[in-house]
Amino acid sequence: MVCQLGEEGLTHLQAPRTAPGCPERGSAGQAPGRQPLHTALLSSSPMFTGIVQGLATVRSITDRPGLRSFTLAFPPGFCDGPGAGLASSLAIGASVAVDGVCLTVTSLPAADAASFDVMQQSLSLSTLGGLREGSRINVERAARDGAEIGGHPLSGHVDFMATVAEVRRPENNHVLKIAVPSPWMRYIFAKGYIAVNGASLTVAEAQRQADGSGSFEVWLIPETLRMTTFGEKAEGAQLHIEIERQTQVFVDTVRAAIDERLGPLLPALQRLLAEQGSSVDELARPAALPRGS
């Protein structure tokens, strides 16, 4: 694991996990299946809601040794407050989710703009390194305590990058099929929540492979396309994914319990389940609960 402490805060990065963000408000991540229960619960404290508040544009980029600074231009009203769940106007030190990555404001060069510093390793392990002047990104300000969670609680700590495998456009809909590397599909289930580039979305379908890889689909309505960059994504585009933390805690807890109780019998169970077209991940699947609209 590589821990970085820069202007955007502590960034924890490890294979296969990519977690640029603001962990000074959370906790350093661990590999899938190794995260202590109390740590995972603490890291689920909401910082963002997954409701993208607008599209920002990269106004300028400045490179320095080991560091890149971005100045983003925001849509009207984004920097204002209070209102819309915002406690105050955007200020130096505030947190903003930029395509799902929690970054810290380092300067305010204009009333509608803010600058952020990102370290080189974070750039190489996220899509932020590919941004250019004029690039558009999803943005959301940190939610204040007591604000309505219109999506689901997000930390701004990206778990991994996924790839757009297919784009379909049925009438009045837009479907993205997203390919997921191993072992992350164990945390993704149909009808569950997932954060894609900072947007809280519902998984429509999920398909998993024996090695822990797989794919899932999200269906996007016109309003979601209007408020995000998803309409610009083509096959091969990379996306930031943040797993829903309560699902991760549940799956990891069940897997750990199975491993502890079965011990050397676990491989035999895995083979038996595979013959039946199932897996330990399916056993660890959370029960479906009623969901709000």
N, C-alpha and C positions, 0 to 999 in steps of 0.2 A: 504494500500500500504506500502511496506517495501522498503526503499531506503538505499542502501549500497554504501559506498565510500571506495573502496579498491584499490589494485594495478592495477586491470583491469578497474578502473574508476567507475563512478556511475552506479550502476545496479538497475533498477527499476523492481520490482516484485510485482504482485498482482493477485488475482484470478478474472477471469480465466486466466489472462494474465501471461505469463512467458517471461521476456524480458531481459535476460542477454546480455550485450553489452557495448558499449562505449558512453553513453548518454552525455558525456561532449561535444560531437560534435553535439548532437541532443537535445532532450527534454524529460522530464519524461513523460511516457505513461499514458493514462487514459483508463478506461474500454470502450469496444466497444459501439459506439453510444454516447459517452460523450466527445470525443476529440474535442476541439475547432478547427475551420477551420484553423486559422492561425498557431496553434501549429502543426497540421498535415502537413501543407504545409512546415513548417520549417524542420520537421523531415524527409521529403522526399529528402533533399539535399543528393546527391550521395556520399557515401564513398567507396562502392564496386560496381562492375558491374555485379556480378552473374556469371562470367566466371571463373570457378575453374582453378587455375593455376598449380595444382599438388596435389599429395598425400603426406602428412607428416606421419611420424611414431613416436609414443610415445617412446622416448628413456629412460626416467626415470620419476618417480613420487615421490615427497617428500611431506609428510603430516606434517603440523604444526597446532597448536591450531587455529581452525576456518579458516584454509587456506590450499589449496593444490597447489603445484607448479608442473607444467608440463614442461619438456624439450622435444621439438619436433625436429626431424631430418627432414630437407627439401630436396626436390629433387635438382639436380644440377641446378645452375643459379637462384634459387628462391630468394636468399639473395642478388643477385647482382643488380647493377643499374649503370647508367640509361639504358633505353631500355624497350621495351614491355609495355610502359605506366608508367614506374617506374621513379620517380624523382631522387632517390638516393639508395644507398645500405641500407639494413635493419639495423635499429639502435634502441637503447634503446628508448622507448617511442613511437615507431611506432605501428600502428594498423594492425592486421592480423585477417581475418575472419577464424575461426576454426569451421568447420561444420556449418557455418553461424553465429557463435557467435563472435562478435567483442571483441578481447582481446588485451592487451597492452604488448609489449615486455618489460621484466624487466631485462634480462641479455642475453648476447651472449656468451655462453660457448665454441662455436666452430664456424668455418667459415660457416658451413652448419646447424647450430642449433640455437634455441632461447628458452628462458624460459618465462613462463607466470604464473601469480598468479591468482587463482580463489577462491572466497569466498564460504563457505560451502552452503549457501542458493542457490547460483547460481548452485552449483553442484547438489543439490537435485531437482532442477526445470529444469534441462536440462539433456541431455545424457552425458555430460562431466563427471559426477560422475561415470559413468560406464566404462570409459576408463581404459585400463591396458597397461603395457609395451608391445610394439609390435602392439597395435591398430593403424589402419590407419584412417586418417581423411582428408576431403577436406579442402584445404587452398587457400586463395587469399589475396594478399597484397592490402592495400588501394590504390585506384586509384588517380593519380595526377589530378589537375585541367586541363580540356581540353582533357583528355584521352577519347578514343573511348569507348562508352558504348555498348559493344557487347551483353549484356543481357538486364537488366533493372536496374535502380538505387536501391541500397540496403543500409540500414543503419547499418546492423549487429545487430539489435535489434530483437531478436526472439519473435514472438507473442505467440506461443503455441507449444506443441508437438502433433504430429499426429502418427498414427500407420499404418504399412503396413498390409492391409487386404487381399491382394491377389497378387501373382506374376504369370504372364503369359509370355511365351517365344515363340511367333510366329517367323517364320524364319527371321533372321537378325534384330529382334526387341526384346525389353525387356519392358514389361508393368508392372507398379506398380499401383495398386489400393490402395488409401490411405484414411483411415477413419479419419474424422474430428469431433472433439467435438463441442457441442453447445457453443456459437452462431456463430462460425466462418465461416460457409458455406455461410453466407450472403455476404461475400466478394469474393467468388470464383466462377468464371464463365467460361464456355467452351470458349476456344480461348484466355483466359486472361493469364497474367503472374502470376507466383508464385515462391517463392524461397524455395527450399527444401534442407536442409543441405548446404545452401550457394550457390546452383546452380540455376541459372535463367532457369525456365522451362515453357513450354506452356501447359496449361490445355487442355487435349484432350476431356474429358467428365466430367460432374459435375452432381451429384444427391444430392438433398437436402431434408431433412425431415422437418416437421412442427415445430419441436422444435429448429431448427437452426443447427442441426448436419447434417451429410451426408458423402459423399465421392467424390473423384475425381480421374481421371486417368492421368498418364503421360506416354508417349511412348519415349523410350530411344534408340538412335542409337548406334552402336558399339563404335564410337569415344567417346560418352558421358560415356559409361561404362568403357572405357579404362582410362579416365581422372578422374573418381570419384569412390566412394565406393559403388555406387548403385547396382552393380552386386553382392555384398556381402550381401545385405539386404534380409532377409527371412520374411515370415509372422510373425507378432508380433513385428517386429523391430520398435523402436520409431525414429521419425524424427523431426528435427527442421523446423518450418514453419515461414516464414516472409511474411505477406500479402503485396501485391502491394499497395503502399500508395495512389496513385491517385484514385484507385478504392475505397479504404476505405473512402477517403474524399467525393467522389461522393455519395456513398451509405449512409453514415452518414448524409450528407447534405439533401438528398432527404427524408430520414426517418424522420429527424427532422422537415422538412417543412410539411410533411404529418401529423405528430403528432400535430404540432402547429395549422394547419388549421382545422383539423377534431376534435381534442380534444376528447370528450366523444363518438363521432361517430366512432372512430378508431376501437374499437372491432367489431362493426357491419360490417365494411368494411373487416376486417380480416376474419370474418365468411363467408361473401359473396365470397371473393376470394378463400377461402379454398374449398367451394362447387364447384367452377369452376376449381379446381386443380391448383390454383395459390397462390401467397402470396404477401405481401408488399415488400419482398426482390426482387421479380421479377419485381415489378414496379420500384424499385430503380436500376435495372440493367443498367449499362452504355451502351450507344449505341455502336454498333460495328464500329470501325474506321479502315481505311486501316493500315496495319502493314508492317513494313519493313521486309526484308528477314533475 
